[in-house]
Amino acid sequence: MNSDKNTDLSSAREQFIRYLTENRRAHATILAYSKDIEQLVAFLSDMGKKQIIEVEKIDLDGFLKKLSTDGYTLKSLSRKINSIKTFYRFLKNQNLITTNPAAEITHPKYETKPPRILSKMEYRALRDACRSDIRTYAIVELFLQTGIRIGELANLKLIDANERELIIRPQESHPQRSIPLNKAAKAALDKWLIIRPKTNGEALFVTKTGRPLLVRNIRTTIDRYFKIAGIENAKVNDLRHTFIAHHLAAGTDLTMISQLVGHKRLATTEKYLDLIKDKAVSNLKLEEL
């Protein structure tokens, strides 16, 4: 690795991203770090600072202050700080700097909102809203019945769905796993496969022209149906939260749920136990999902 102390910021950022890629960090993590550091480099460049040795803590504080002024939330600021700290630890470990200007920066305190769990009325309203849209209905059912991540759903191939289960292929740091398909999910999926556009592509969900349905396409579509169904403050990932919470409320084994949804740590699944104390969740029967 280059040890020239006069390395410019843009070059240092490229080395940082290359390092993350070589160490097989998650794609989403690399993308977030890349954008955050690119934003920082642009800010510092506007200040006339283009070499890594020119940057001081006061410059980083100025960047964070500008972000705050621009309306970034405390949660977003904390994520930016994490990117900056990771970047400067990399520079220090590679002997590109002797002093770490980010070492003294502290994360702002903010309250983390608990996962949003859809009520019976809400997920029924969502189903009703998209029932005539066979592709979207199948997607919603897979989210609700399997708890898979949006990225996993976008990566599903035709051969990954069989009569009994979904095969979730290894993705970044997540190992392969299989998830049982219940009648509701299988029925919705079968209806989609009947009308799926003919294409040589392997993707399970495709556009009208046969191209793979991307994460952003899925998110935009589900958000639109949330609005149609009158469901406020909900996101696609809340369907996954709903799957976890309702299955735990129905008495499904904690370890089994953790394995089904691909949590790396059991503690992540355990956090949902507090949510199911809510009567609106705990009184629901498993078959209603």
DONU-730908 format. One line per field, with one value per residue (C-alpha): x, y, z; residue number from 1. Coordinates in steps of 0.05 Angstrom, whole numbers, plus 5000, padded with zeros to 4 digits. Each point is the difference from the previous one (the first is absolute). Last residue first. Example, Ala and Ser with C-alpha at 12.3 -4.5 7.8 and 13.67 -1.06 7.14 Angstrom:
2
X (5273/4973)
Y (4979/4931)
Z (5143/5013)
num (2/1)
// end
This chain:
289
X (3997/4933/5024/5044/4943/5000/4989/5074/5005/4944/5009/5070/5046/5024/5045/5043/5016/5024/5068/5011/5009/5062/5026/5000/5057/5013/4926/4982/4924/4988/5058/4978/4928/5024/5042/4940/4954/4932/4951/4948/5028/5068/4968/4964/5063/5045/4951/4981/5073/5009/4939/5030/5060/4957/4987/4941/4987/4927/4957/4941/4997/5016/5059/5027/4988/5045/5054/4997/5012/5057/5035/4995/5026/5057/5020/5001/4952/5040/4985/4946/4968/4940/5049/5028/4993/5029/5064/5030/4995/4983/4933/4927/4963/4973/4925/4998/5059/4963/4940/5047/5034/4935/4979/5068/5001/4930/5012/5064/5070/5055/5064/5068/5068/5065/5050/4996/5066/4992/4941/4996/4937/4931/4965/4925/4960/4948/4979/5063/5026/5075/5000/4963/5053/4995/5048/4946/4969/5067/5011/4931/5016/4960/4946/4970/4924/4995/5056/4980/4927/5019/5041/4943/4951/5049/5002/4926/4978/4926/5013/5042/4952/4967/5068/5019/4933/5009/5070/4971/4939/5042/5049/5066/5061/5047/5068/5016/5024/5072/5007/5059/5066/5051/5063/5066/5059/5066/5031/4980/5064/5044/5073/5057/4964/5010/5030/4952/4969/4991/4966/4954/4983/4984/4950/4967/4992/4971/4951/4977/4992/4956/4957/4994/4980/4945/4973/5004/4958/5029/4967/5051/5022/5017/5040/5036/5018/5027/5045/5024/5016/5042/5037/5011/5029/5055/5011/5064/5035/4946/5016/4944/4981/4977/4936/4960/5046/4982/4926/5011/5044/4945/4946/5045/5012/4925/4987/5054/4983/4927/5019/5050/4949/4946/5048/5017/5075/5039/5069/5023/4939/5014/5073/4981/4952/5055/5051/4949/4988/5074/5006/4945/5031/5069/5058/5055/5019/5022/4990/4967/4976)
Y (4710/4985/4928/5022/5026/5071/5015/5014/5055/5048/4978/5032/4952/4981/5061/4981/4933/5034/5015/4925/4994/5044/4965/4934/5028/4993/5008/4962/5006/4926/4988/5053/4973/4930/5025/5037/4940/5018/5018/5039/5065/4981/4987/5067/5039/4969/5006/5071/5021/4972/5039/5061/4994/5028/5064/5026/5069/5000/4943/5029/4940/5045/5029/4932/4981/5055/4982/4928/5022/5048/4948/4946/5044/5025/4929/4982/4957/4960/5017/4964/5059/5000/5001/4938/4960/4930/5022/4948/5040/4965/5036/4986/5050/4971/4987/4928/5011/5055/4956/4945/5050/5022/4928/4981/5059/4985/4925/5005/5003/4975/5042/4975/5028/5020/5039/5076/5040/5020/4961/4924/4977/5001/4937/5006/4940/4946/4998/5034/5071/5010/4973/5062/5045/5044/5059/5053/4960/4996/5075/5013/4955/4937/4994/4937/5009/5075/5016/4943/5023/5072/4976/4955/5058/5045/4951/4988/5073/4987/4983/5063/5041/4938/4973/5068/5006/4930/5021/5061/4969/4944/5051/5015/5000/5059/4984/5041/5072/5013/5062/5045/5016/5033/4960/5028/5027/4994/4948/5036/5042/4936/5021/4966/4995/4954/4947/4948/4990/5075/5007/4941/5029/5065/4966/4962/5063/5037/4945/4995/5075/4998/4946/5043/5060/4958/4981/5071/5021/5039/5067/5040/5035/4932/4982/5067/4986/4932/5030/5054/4948/4964/5064/5015/4930/5017/4984/5022/4932/4969/5047/5037/5056/5063/5007/4976/4940/4985/4999/4957/4951/4994/4985/4947/4972/4991/4973/4947/4981/4988/4961/4957/4986/4981/4953/4965/4999/4950/5018/5016/5046/5037/5010/5024/5050/5027/5004/5040/5046/5011/5018/5052/5028/5012/4958/5046/4952/4949/4931/4968/4930)
Z (5161/5030/5010/5057/5043/5025/5073/5013/4949/5018/5072/5002/5036/4931/4996/5059/4968/4937/5031/5006/4925/5001/5062/4961/4959/4925/4984/4937/5002/5005/5048/5050/4995/5016/5059/5029/4995/4972/5055/4960/5027/4972/4933/5002/5019/4947/4942/5019/5002/4930/4976/5035/4953/4944/5038/5041/5028/4979/4972/4961/4953/4940/5037/5019/4928/4974/5051/4976/4928/5016/5044/4947/4944/5045/5015/4926/4961/4950/4927/4962/4965/5047/5058/5033/5065/5002/4965/4952/4936/4935/5001/4995/5043/5065/4993/5025/5046/5037/5015/5026/5046/5032/5011/5028/5049/5026/5004/5041/4971/5046/5002/4979/5018/4966/5041/5011/4997/4927/4974/5004/4963/5032/4979/5006/5022/4987/4928/4974/4998/4991/4929/4976/5029/5062/5002/5009/5057/5035/4994/5029/5060/5011/5054/4969/5001/5003/4951/4954/5003/4982/4940/4975/5006/4963/4941/5000/5002/5011/5073/5012/5044/5031/5023/5029/5036/5029/5024/5033/5033/5030/5027/4967/5045/4996/5031/5062/4990/5019/5043/4986/5032/4955/4985/5024/4961/5038/4954/4936/4994/5001/5006/4962/4933/4940/5046/4972/5069/5007/4933/5015/5068/4963/4954/5056/5041/4940/4983/5073/5002/4939/5034/5062/4957/4968/5069/5024/4940/4941/4989/4961/5065/5029/4938/5005/5073/4981/4947/5048/5053/4947/4985/5075/5007/4952/4926/4965/5006/4955/4943/4963/5047/4964/5041/4939/4999/5073/4983/4937/5040/5054/4948/4967/5070/5012/4930/5004/5071/4980/4938/5037/5055/4950/4964/5065/5016/4961/5026/4929/4992/5064/4980/4931/5032/5045/4943/4959/5059/5009/4926/5007/5064/4970/5024/5026/5057/4948/5031/4939/5016)
num (289/288/287/286/285/284/283/282/281/280/279/278/277/276/275/274/273/272/271/270/269/268/267/266/265/264/263/262/261/260/259/258/257/256/255/254/253/252/251/250/249/248/247/246/245/244/243/242/241/240/239/238/237/236/235/234/233/232/231/230/229/228/227/226/225/224/223/222/221/220/219/218/217/216/215/214/213/212/211/210/209/208/207/206/205/204/203/202/201/200/199/198/197/196/195/194/193/192/191/190/189/188/187/186/185/184/183/182/181/180/179/178/177/176/175/174/173/172/171/170/169/168/167/166/165/164/163/162/161/160/159/158/157/156/155/154/153/152/151/150/149/148/147/146/145/144/143/142/141/140/139/138/137/136/135/134/133/132/131/130/129/128/127/126/125/124/123/122/121/120/119/118/117/116/115/114/113/112/111/110/109/108/107/106/105/104/103/102/101/100/99/98/97/96/95/94/93/92/91/90/89/88/87/86/85/84/83/82/81/80/79/78/77/76/75/74/73/72/71/70/69/68/67/66/65/64/63/62/61/60/59/58/57/56/55/54/53/52/51/50/49/48/47/46/45/44/43/42/41/40/39/38/37/36/35/34/33/32/31/30/29/28/27/26/25/24/23/22/21/20/19/18/17/16/15/14/13/12/11/10/9/8/7/6/5/4/3/2/1)
// end
